[in-house]
Amino acid sequence: MGRFEGRTVIVTGGTGGMGSSHVRGYHDEGANVVIAGRDDDAGRDLAARLGPRALSVHLDVTSEDDWAAAVRDAEDRFGPVAVLVNNAGVQNPAAPIEHTELRTWEQAFNVNVTGQFLGIRAVAPSMRRGGGGTIVNIASIMAHGGTAYYAPYTASKWAVRGLTKTAALELGRDGIRVNSLHPGVVSTPLINEPAAAGHPAIADVYAPDPFAIPRLAEPSEITRLLLFTTSPEASFATGSEFVLDGGLLLGPALQPEADTAA
């Protein structure tokens, strides 16, 4: 029996690079998965491939009405929500603050912060009805420092940290744990494709060579930590930040030549 047998799990951005990996990971562990996102065709296709324990719902995470409908559809099909993965997010095109348009800033906060706020607010009553649950907000290692040219994304992910900790305090006595997961650079379309026409993809300018694990992460590696964080094995963790970045935040690692010389 899987760790999430019979549990209802909502994954936002559920057809993206990390999102679809998370959906498959929960499904493999016995969960009823709700694939929530704006790409309805991709959502229906993934749900059809997974079978009767998968449901595709349309969700613009910035819409209160979409959130209400998504939770209602999830409950009608599978029962109270047990796990919410606030995975949907957007990246901004690289630009200094002086050349960043207000609409770019607003979009980052609307999706990356308000979308998660609305998700927490929408699922909390359902989780109470089910006797508790767990929420993971996908943040970023960019929430642990400054990153030139990415002010909207960086600031929005810093905000996710505060939102997570506040929600953990408010919901803990209801049996609802809230944590954040901070991936490093993961091989997904968000990294491998340009954020806007005429801009380079992050993968084109990011070099992992100096770091302890000199490569990009695979989505499945993030999924495995996510599954642990939302499982009973992590039952004492709330308001916590789980970093998975291959050592990027540590800075440059000792290189093999230096090891030999020592």
C-alpha positions in Angstrom: 0.0 0.0 0.0 1.3 3.5 -0.9 1.8 6.3 1.6 -1.1 8.2 0.1 -3.6 5.4 -0.5 -7.0 6.9 -0.9 -5.9 10.5 -0.1 -7.0 13.4 -2.2 -4.1 15.5 -3.5 -4.3 18.7 -5.5 -1.2 19.8 -7.5 -1.3 23.2 -9.1 0.6 23.7 -12.3 0.0 20.0 -12.6 1.0 19.6 -16.3 4.3 21.4 -16.1 7.8 20.0 -15.8 7.8 19.6 -12.0 4.0 19.5 -11.6 3.5 16.5 -13.8 6.3 14.7 -12.0 4.6 15.4 -8.7 1.2 14.2 -10.0 2.7 10.9 -11.1 4.6 10.5 -7.9 1.5 10.8 -5.7 -0.5 8.6 -8.1 2.2 5.9 -7.8 1.8 6.1 -4.1 -1.9 5.4 -4.2 -3.3 8.9 -4.1 -6.3 10.3 -5.9 -4.7 13.2 -7.8 -6.3 16.4 -9.0 -4.3 17.9 -11.9 -5.0 21.6 -11.6 -3.9 24.1 -14.2 -4.7 26.3 -17.2 -3.8 23.9 -19.9 -7.0 21.9 -20.0 -6.0 19.7 -22.9 -2.7 18.6 -21.3 -4.6 18.1 -18.0 -7.2 15.9 -19.5 -4.6 13.9 -21.5 -2.5 13.2 -18.3 -5.7 12.3 -16.4 -6.7 9.9 -19.1 -3.3 8.2 -19.1 -3.4 7.8 -15.3 -7.0 6.5 -15.1 -9.9 6.8 -12.6 -7.8 8.0 -9.7 -6.9 11.2 -11.6 -9.1 14.3 -12.3 -8.2 17.3 -14.4 -9.7 20.7 -13.3 -9.3 24.1 -14.8 -7.5 26.4 -12.4 -6.1 29.9 -12.8 -4.5 30.2 -9.3 -5.3 33.9 -9.2 -9.0 33.3 -9.5 -11.1 32.8 -6.3 -13.9 31.3 -8.3 -11.5 28.7 -9.9 -10.2 27.7 -6.5 -13.7 27.2 -5.1 -14.7 25.1 -8.1 -11.4 23.1 -8.0 -11.9 22.2 -4.3 -15.6 21.4 -4.8 -14.8 19.1 -7.8 -12.1 17.4 -5.9 -14.4 16.7 -2.9 -17.2 15.6 -5.1 -15.0 13.1 -6.9 -12.7 11.9 -4.2 -13.5 13.4 -0.8 -11.8 16.0 1.4 -8.5 17.4 0.3 -5.6 15.9 2.3 -2.6 17.4 0.4 -2.2 20.7 -1.5 1.0 21.3 -3.5 1.1 25.0 -4.4 3.4 24.4 -7.4 2.2 26.8 -10.1 4.6 29.7 -10.7 6.0 32.1 -13.3 9.5 33.4 -13.9 10.2 37.0 -15.2 12.4 37.8 -18.2 15.8 38.9 -17.0 16.0 42.7 -16.6 17.3 45.2 -14.0 14.7 46.8 -11.7 14.9 50.1 -13.7 13.8 48.3 -16.8 11.2 45.9 -15.3 7.6 46.8 -16.1 5.1 47.0 -13.4 2.9 44.4 -15.0 5.8 41.9 -14.9 6.2 42.6 -11.1 2.5 42.2 -10.6 2.2 39.0 -12.5 5.0 37.4 -10.4 3.2 38.3 -7.2 -0.3 37.4 -8.5 0.7 33.9 -9.5 3.6 33.1 -7.1 2.2 34.6 -3.9 -1.5 35.4 -4.3 -2.1 32.1 -6.0 -0.7 30.3 -3.0 -2.6 32.4 -0.5 -5.8 31.7 -2.3 -5.0 28.0 -2.4 -4.4 27.8 1.3 -7.6 29.7 2.0 -9.6 27.5 -0.3 -8.4 24.1 0.9 -8.2 24.7 4.7 -12.0 24.1 5.3 -11.8 20.9 3.3 -8.8 19.7 5.2 -10.6 20.4 8.5 -13.5 18.3 7.3 -11.1 15.5 6.6 -9.4 15.7 10.0 -6.2 17.5 8.9 -3.8 17.7 6.0 -0.6 19.1 4.7 0.3 21.9 2.4 3.6 22.5 0.6 4.3 25.9 -1.0 7.0 25.6 -3.8 9.4 28.4 -3.2 13.0 28.6 -4.5 16.6 29.0 -3.4 16.2 32.5 -4.8 14.2 33.1 -1.6 17.5 32.9 0.4 19.4 35.7 -1.3 19.3 38.4 -4.0 19.5 37.6 -7.7 20.3 40.4 -10.1 17.8 40.8 -13.0 15.1 38.7 -11.3 13.6 41.1 -8.7 10.0 40.1 -9.3 10.6 36.4 -9.0 13.1 36.7 -6.1 10.9 39.0 -4.1 7.8 36.8 -4.7 9.6 33.7 -3.4 10.8 35.6 -0.3 7.1 36.4 0.3 6.2 32.7 0.1 8.5 32.1 3.1 6.5 34.5 5.2 3.1 33.2 4.0 4.2 29.6 4.8 5.2 30.3 8.3 2.1 32.4 9.1 -0.2 29.6 7.7 1.7 27.0 9.8 1.0 29.0 12.9 -2.7 29.5 12.1 -3.5 26.0 10.9 -1.3 23.8 13.2 -4.0 23.2 15.8 -6.3 22.0 13.1 -3.9 19.2 12.2 -2.7 21.0 9.1 1.0 21.2 8.4 2.4 23.9 6.1 6.0 23.8 4.8 7.9 25.2 1.9 10.2 23.5 -0.6 13.1 25.4 -2.1 14.5 23.7 -5.3 17.7 24.8 -6.9 17.9 24.8 -10.7 15.8 22.0 -12.1 15.6 20.8 -15.7 12.1 22.0 -16.6 10.7 24.2 -19.3 10.8 27.1 -16.8 14.6 26.8 -16.9 15.2 25.4 -20.4 12.9 27.7 -22.3 13.1 31.6 -22.5 10.7 33.4 -20.2 10.0 35.8 -23.1 10.9 36.1 -26.8 14.4 37.5 -27.3 15.6 36.5 -23.8 18.0 33.6 -23.1 16.8 30.6 -21.2 18.2 30.3 -17.7 19.9 27.0 -18.7 21.8 28.9 -21.3 23.5 31.2 -18.8 23.6 29.1 -15.7 26.7 26.9 -15.1 26.6 24.4 -12.3 30.2 23.4 -12.6 31.5 25.2 -9.5 29.0 23.6 -7.1 29.2 20.4 -5.0 26.8 18.6 -7.3 27.7 20.0 -10.7 24.5 19.5 -12.6 20.8 20.5 -12.8 18.3 18.6 -10.7 15.7 16.3 -12.3 12.0 16.9 -11.4 11.8 13.4 -9.9 14.4 14.4 -7.3 12.2 17.2 -6.1 9.2 15.0 -6.2 10.8 12.5 -3.8 11.5 15.1 -1.2 7.9 16.5 -1.7 6.4 13.0 -1.0 8.4 12.7 2.2 7.5 16.2 3.4 3.8 15.5 2.9 3.9 12.0 4.3 3.4 10.8 7.9 7.2 10.4 8.0 7.5 14.2 8.3 4.7 14.6 10.9 6.7 16.8 13.2 7.7 19.3 10.4 5.7 22.5 10.0 6.7 26.0 9.1 10.0 24.4 7.8 12.0 25.1 4.7 13.3 22.2 2.7 16.2 23.1 0.5 17.3 20.9 -2.4 19.9 22.7 -4.5 22.9 20.5 -5.0 24.9 22.8 -2.7 24.4 26.0 -4.7 23.7 28.1 -1.6 26.9 26.8 -0.1 28.9 28.5 -2.8 31.8 27.0 -4.9 32.9 23.6 -3.8 36.5 22.3 -3.4 37.5 21.2 -6.9 39.2 17.9 -7.7 42.6 19.5 -8.4 42.6 21.1 -5.0 41.7 17.8 -3.4 44.7 16.2 -5.1 47.1 18.9 -4.1 46.0 18.7 -0.5 
